[in-house]
Each structure stands twice: as structure tokens, then as C-alpha cells.
């Protein structure tokens, strides 16, 4: 009986996020920001609790909110891009065979332009919300 076959990922271990940089930079940014945001979100929750109990931490809470908001930007963009990809049946951001894409356009008679714009519209609204947060929130 032979030993079980051992599979190795030539790109490197999953725990090393920097491996993504060589072949998928967007995923690297996504994972890096996510790994920074997770522990900061726990500290953010503690800051909110202290703000509610003690008060006087408004400026710290505003700065923390701005940092967390910025760190979640790639996640929001990825979700909007994934939704537009799904809603357009792969036409927006997909890598479909041109003949297959032409058949899809003929069958569903919709272009992917609106769906391709969706992530950027969501990102623009997100940035606008960030600017409003910075200018209008006076803790």
C-alpha cells in the first residue's frame, strides 16, 4: 500500500497573505485590510462601549470610525462587484467566450454596462458617506 498523495499549493501557505501579491493583487489588498480590520474592530467595540459608559471619547471614536470605514472599502467594492457579476450572469466583469456572450445578450437583451457601473457607484456613495462622516459628525 502506497503512502497517500500529498498535495502542495505552489503559491505558498494560506497563512502568508503576501503570496497573493504575485498573482492576485486585489485579493492581497482585500485580505490585508481584512486581517487588519478584524482585531481593530474588537478594539472599536471596546471604544464604543467606553464612549457609552464614560463619555468624552467622541474624537477618538470618530477617528476609529474613519479607520474602520477605510479598511472596509475593499470589502464593499468586492461585494458590489460580485453582485453585479451574478446579476449580469457573468456579462459584467466575467471572462466569457465572445460567442457565448453574444448568445446571452441576444437571449436576455441586456447589456452589462449598468451592472459594470454598479461597483463604482457603490464606491462613490461609500466615499461620499465617508466625507459626510468626517465633515458633519461632531462628537
Secondary structure by P-SEA (a helix, b strand, c coil): ccccbbbbccccccccccccccccaaaaaaaaaaaaaaaaaaaaaaaaaaaaacccaaaaaaaaaaaaaaaaaaaaaaaaaaaaaaaacccccccccaaaaaaaaaacccccccccaaaaaaaaaaaaaaaaaaccccc
